[in-house]
Amino acid sequence: MTQVVLGVDLGTSSVKVSAVDRQGQIVAQQSFDYPLTQPHPGWSEQNPEDWVNGTTVAIVNLILKDGLNPADIAGISYSGQMHGLVLLDDNNQVLRPAILWNDTRTTSQTQEIAEKMSEEFVAITRNLALEGFTLPKILWVKENEPEIFKQAKMFLLPKDYLRYRMTGNLAMDYSDAAGTVALDVVHKVWSKAVQKTFDLPASFFPELIESTDFAGYISESYATFSGLHTSTKVFGGAADNAAGAVGAGLLNANMVMSSIGTSGVVAKFEDRADVDYKGDIHFFNHAIPNKFYSMGVTLAAGDANAWFKSVFGEDIPFGDWVNEAAQSLVGANGLIFTPYISGERTPYPDADIRASFTGIDRTHQRADFIRAVLEGIIFSFKDIMMIYDREGANFDTVVAIGGGAKSSLWLQIQADIFNKKVTTLVNEQGPGLGAAMLAATGLGWYDSVQDAANKIIKFGTTYYPNPEAVANYDQVYAIYQTIYAATKEISHELLTYRRQLKH
């Protein structure tokens, strides 16, 4: 009998379930896609039932198609898309579609939070209140859908709702709770000051647990639904970025993670709670008990490259597209791209800024534009790293995952722009593997999350900065840093004009 754990990676567009054995090998994997709805500009919603159905289909396929024996599934844990608001009534029924992390309707609510709590809010939650976070979404429903809000007895985040449907138990782990910006991050309790200021009862907030805590067994009803056994143990799980950090082996203070997905993330392991980034970088509880991680976000990283490729190179394979940039030079022959196609978060919390190419002349070829896009995305990551430098955070290694780790050219660009060594993972599985490691640790297969990582994570190729390229990129980056301020008002005026056209 080979026991496995399931890591459920509940994403924005799909769920992926990975079966992982005691050696950390993925023995089977299934995924299922589900839709996202945008009923109004800036809105982004999902039906929580789709998460349950999609996860169940993936589990059923693991059993029927991959031959997984339900009796051998010892534990399950989760990685979840962050910040999404699920409202439950007193029968734990969903009251409205979930409002997702990439929904930007809550600008007035973020302003309200800043006005009412100001620096006290950042001191408690360690974060600014931005549109993506959960508390502004709660206040939006309270103000705009009062009849629905009157019925709301508790809120959950996406993976916590999925876990509830699988176990019948309501809870939220600390790493995901931190992303609500209603948690006292250092003291690991829901903030009474936040609850009092915004007239939210304590009962509205779920019980808090660690990511590796036992959260219940598979319920009889879900066992009937899925084919799982009621003997399977379920564990808390984590926010996707925390689980991704675990799956990337980001467990030492000398390391940061560079993740290029649809959005981009630069994350750093934090050993202590007394680091103060003044809200310029997100600071959250980790999936590892009593540890933390910080992160900055570029709203469009891989998405900026995917957009440009869809318009100018739809039929070109990804590898060929990225490698074409090698025909250009460091600094893309004097062409700079700012990747603000969806607005920006770090270090510019500005939903209305938009992207630009700067420096175009008639000598520029497609290779220059491609390279400018690749470099611009990494320059936006460098913006985040500059905040770490400002606060004296020393690190010497960047672990690259996601789309940016699939190209040796892009990895070298990262090493040269960051002026740090950049390393890859041998078997990159990210948040899903991290979730499985949390379940394995909860079961006692490993002494700690760090122990699991030491036995499972294997680092691959390392790229070292080229001093000449570093010097050239320093010059180009200095120019890049001036573009946001120079284009901010123009972007805002153009966006106002476009919104008028739609009316």
N, C-alpha and C positions, 0 to 999 in steps of 0.2 A: 504494500500500500504506500503510495507516494502522496503525502499531504501537500496541499497548496493553500495559499491565501489569494484572495481576489482584491486587486486594487481597482477601484471604480473612479475613473477620471471623468467627472461630469463637466463638460465644456459648454461653450456658448452655442455651438452648431452641432455637436454630437457628443455621445458618451462612448468611452472606450473602456472595456473591462479586461484586465490582464490577470491571468493565472500564473502565480510565481511560486516556485518550489523553495525548499529550505536553503538551497545554494544561491538563491537570487536569480535563477534562470527563468525567463518567461517561457512557459510551456504551451500556452495557448492565449489567443487574444481575439476578441470580437468587439465590433463597434456598431453603432446605430445612429443615423442622422435624425435631426428634428428641426422644425422650422422656427424662425424668429419673425415676429410681426412688428411693423412700424406704422401704427395707425395715424400718426401725425409726424411732421418733421421734428427730429430730435428725440422721438419716443422709441423705445426698444423694449418689447415685452415677449413673454413666453408663457405657455401653458404648463404649469408644474406637472400635470398628468403626463405630458410628453416625456419628462425626465424618468418617471416611473416606468412607463411603457417601454421606452428605449433601453433602459437598464435591464429590464426583465427580458426583452428579446435577446440582448447580448448574452445574458446568463443562460437562457434556454439554449441558445446556439452553442455555447461552450459545452453544455451537457450533451446535446444531441449531435452536433456536428464534430466537435473535438473530442468527444468521448470522456469528458470529465465526470468522475463519479461524485455525486453530491456528498456522499459520506466522507470523501477525502478533502472537502473544502472546510478547512479548520477555522478560518477567520476571514472577515471582510472589513476593509476600511476605504476611505474616500479622499479624493482631491476634488474640490468644488470651485466653480466659477464664483468669484467674490462679489459681495455687496448687494446681490439681487434680493429684492423685498418680496417675501411671501407672507400674506396676511391670513390668519386663521380665525374662524369664529369659535364659539364656545363648544362646538362639536368637532373642532379641529378640521373643519371643511374650509377649503380655499375660497376666499371672498372675491378675488379679482385676479387677472393675469399678473404674473410676477413682473416687477419693474427691474430691468437688468442693469448691470454695471456700466454699460455704454449708453445709457439713457441720460439725456442732458436737459430735461425739462425743469430742473430744480434750482435754477440760478437764483431766484428770489429767496428761496429757502436757505441757500448757503449764505446769502447776505444777511438774512435774519439771524442765523446762528452767530455769524461774526459780530453783528451789532450787539446781540444780547450777552454774549459770553467772552468775546475777544480773546485776550491772552490766556485767560483761565481755561478756555476750551482746549487750546494747544497744550497747556501744561498737563491737563488731565488725559486727553486722548492721544497726545503726542503727534497730532496731525491737524492740518487745516480741514475745514469742511468743504469738500469739493462736490461737484454735481454727481460724480460716480458713486459716492458713498451712500450708506443705507439710511442714516438719520435724516438727511434732507428728503429722501423719498417718503419716509414715514410722515414728515411734516407736510409734504405735498398732498398726500392722500387726506390727511387730517383737514387741510384747508380747502381742498378742491372736491373731495368726495366724502363729505361729512357723514352721509347716511351709511356708507360702507364702513367708515372708520368707527362709527358707533358700535358696529357689530364685531369689530376686531378685538380679540381677547389676547392674542399673542402673535409675534412675528418670528419667522425663521429665515435662514438663508438657504440657497438651493440644495446643497448637499445634505443639510440638516433636515429639510423636508423629505428628501429621498430616504434618509436613514429612519425617520419617523415612520414612513410608509412600510419600511422593511422590518421594523422592530416593534412599532407601537409606542415608542418612548420619545419624548420631546427633550432635546438638549442642543447645545451649541458649543463648539470647541473654542478655546481662547484665540487661536490664530485667526479664525474667521470672525470672531466677535470683535477683535480689534479693528477690523475693516468696516464695522458699522459706524465708527466714531461715536459710540455711546459707552465705550468701555474705559474704565480707569486702567490703563495699560500696565502701569507699574504694580498696582495693588491687586490686579486681576479680579476686579468686581465691577458690576454695572455702576456707572457713575450716578450717584444720588443727585448731584448738582445738575447734570443733564436732564434727569427725569423731572426734577422740580421746575427747572427753567422752562421746559417745553410741555409741562403738564402731562407727563406720561407715567401711568401707574407702574410700580415695580413688577406687578404680575404680568405685565405686557412683555417682559424680558425673560427668555428661557433660562433654564439651569445651565451653568457653565461646567465644562469638563475638559480634561487634557486630551490631546490628539491620540494618545496611546491608551486612554482609559476604556475599559469595557463599557459599552453602551447598551447592551441587551443581546438577546438571542433573536434569530430569525423567527418572526411570529408565525403562528399556525396558518393564518390567512395568506401571508406572503409565501409561505412554503407551498401551499396549494397552488398559488398563482405561478410560481417560478420553478418548482421542482427542487428547491433547496431543502435541506434538513433543518429542523428546529434546534439541532445541536450546534449549528454554526454560530460562532461568536462574532459580534459586530463591535467595532471600535470607532472612536470619535471621528478620526480623520482630520483634514486640515484644509485651509485655504489653498487654492491652486499654486500660488507663488511660494507658500511655505512648503507644501508637498514637493513642488518642483525643486526647491533648494535642497531638500532631503535627497531627492532622486539624483541630483547633480553632485552630491557629496560636498555641498557648501556648509561645512561644519567647523571651519577654522577661521579665526579673525584675520588671517593674512590673505583671504580669498574673497573675490567678488564673482558674481555670475552675470554674464552677458547673454540675455535670452532674446532672440529675434523670432517672435511669432507674428500674429496680426499686429499686435502692439509690441513694444519693446520694453524690457525690464533690465535694470541694473540693480542687483540685490547684494547685500553684504550681511554676513553672519555677525551678530552683535552679542558679546558675552555678558555685557552689563546694561543696566537700565538707565544709567546716569549720562548716557550720550545725548547731547541736545543739538538736534539739527534745526531747531526753531521752526519746525513745520515745513521746511523746504524740501525735506525728503520724508517719505512715509516711514513710520517706526511702528512695527507690529510685534505682537507675541509670536514666538516661533512654534512649530510643531513639537520641538524638543522642550520638555518641561523647564520653565524658569529661564529660558533663553529667548533671544529676540532676533529680529532681522530688520534691516532697513532697506528701502527700495525707492528708486525713482522710475518714472514711467514715461516713455515716449509713445504717444497715442497711436502713431502710424509708423511702424518699423517695416516688417515684412509686407504690410499692407501697402506702403508707399511704393516698394519695388514691384509688388503684384499689380498695382494700378498702372504704373508706367509700362510694365511689360504687356498688360492687357490692351493698352492703347497702341503701342508701337512695336510689339513683338509677340503677339498672341500665339503664333504657331511655332515659336522657337523653344526648344527644350530648356528648362531652367539652367542646367549646367552650361549649355552653349551661350545662353544669354549673359550669365554672370562672367563667364570667361572672356566674352567680347570686350569687357572693360579693360583687360590686359593690354589691348591695343592703344589705350590712352596712357597718360602719365600720372604720377602722383600729383594730386590737385586737379585732375581732370582738365588739364590745359587751361587753367584759369576759370573753370566753370564751377559754381557752387549751387547746391540744392538744399533747401530747408524742408524737412519732411512733414510739414504741418498740414497735411491734406485733411485731417480730421480735427484740427485744433491741436493744442499741446497741453501737457500737464506739468512735467518737470523740465527745466526750472521755471517755466512760464505757464501758470495755471490760467490759460486763455482759450476758451472754447471757440472764439471767433477769429483767431489768427489763421492764416492760410499759407500754403506752401508757395515757394518761388524758385525759379532758376535765376541766378545772377551772373552776369558776365558773358552772355551769349554773343558770339560773333559768327560770321559766315564760315570761319575755318572749322567750327565744331562739327564733329561727326557723331553718329549714334553711340559709338564706343565712349565718347566723352560724357554724353548724357547718362549712360548707364553707370559709368564710374562715379559721376557726380552724385547720383542717387545712392549708390552703395556707401560712398564716403559721407554723404549728408546724414544718413541714418546713424553712422558711427560717431559723427560729430555731435549729434543730439545725445548720444550716450556719454560722450566726453563732457558735455554740459553737466550731467549728473555726477560724474566722477570729480569734477571741479569742486562740487559742494563737499564731497568727502575730503578732498585735499584741504579745503578751507578750514575744516574742523580737525585736521591732523590725523585722519584715519589712515593708518599705514597698511598697505596691502601690496603684494608683489605678483600675484597670480590672478588671471582672469579665466574662469571656466566658461567656455562658449558653448551654448546649446541652441537648438532651433535652426532656422534657415541659415543663419550666419555661420553655422558650424559645418555646413554641407559644401562649402567651397573653400579650397586652400587659398585662393586669391583674397576672398573676403576675410578669412582668418588672419592673413598677413596684414591686410589693411587695418584690422582691429589692433594687432600688435604694434603697428607703426603709429597709429593715431593715439592709442592709450599710452605708448611707451612702457608697456608691461609685457611679460610673457603671457601668451594665450594658449590654453590647453583644451583639448577636446575629451570626450568620453568615449570609451570603447563601445559601450552598449547604451546609447542614450535613449532612455524611455521616459525620462522626466517625471511629471506629476503622478502618473499611474504607478510607476515603480516606487516612488516615494510613498504613495498611499499603501501599497503592498508591504513596504518596510515597516510602516506604522502598525499594521495588523500583525506582522510577524513579531515585532517587539512586544506588542500587547499580549500576544500568546506566550511570551517567554522564550521564543526561539533564539532571541538575542538579548543580551543584558541591557542594552540601551539602543537608542536610535544611532548613536555614534558607532557602537559596536557593529550594528547591521551595515552601516555605510562602509566601515573598514573592511568588512568581509565581502561586500557585494560590488561596490563602485570601483571601476578600473579606469584610470586616466589613459588617454591615447597620445596623439601627436602634439608636440609643443612647438609653438611658433614664437620666435624671438624678434624684438624690434630691430629694424635696420637704421643705424644712426643717421644716415643721409636722408632717408625718408622721414624719420622723426622730425628732423630740422625743417624740412619742407612743409610737413603737415602742421607744425607749430605756426608757421606763417599764415597758412590758409585758414587754420582754425581761428586765429586772431581776427581775421576778416569775417568769418562765419558768425562769430559772436556779436558782431555789430548789426546783423541783418534783421533780427527780430525787432529791435527798437526802430530801425529805419523803415520797416514795412508794416508795423502794427496798425497805424491809423489808416493806411491805404487798404489793408485787408478788411478792417472793420467797415469802412465806407463801401467797399465793393460788396461785402456780404449784405449790408443793409439794402443796397440797390437790388441784389438778386432776390431778397425776400419781398421787396415791393413788386417785382415782376410776377412772383408766384400768386400774389393777391390780385 
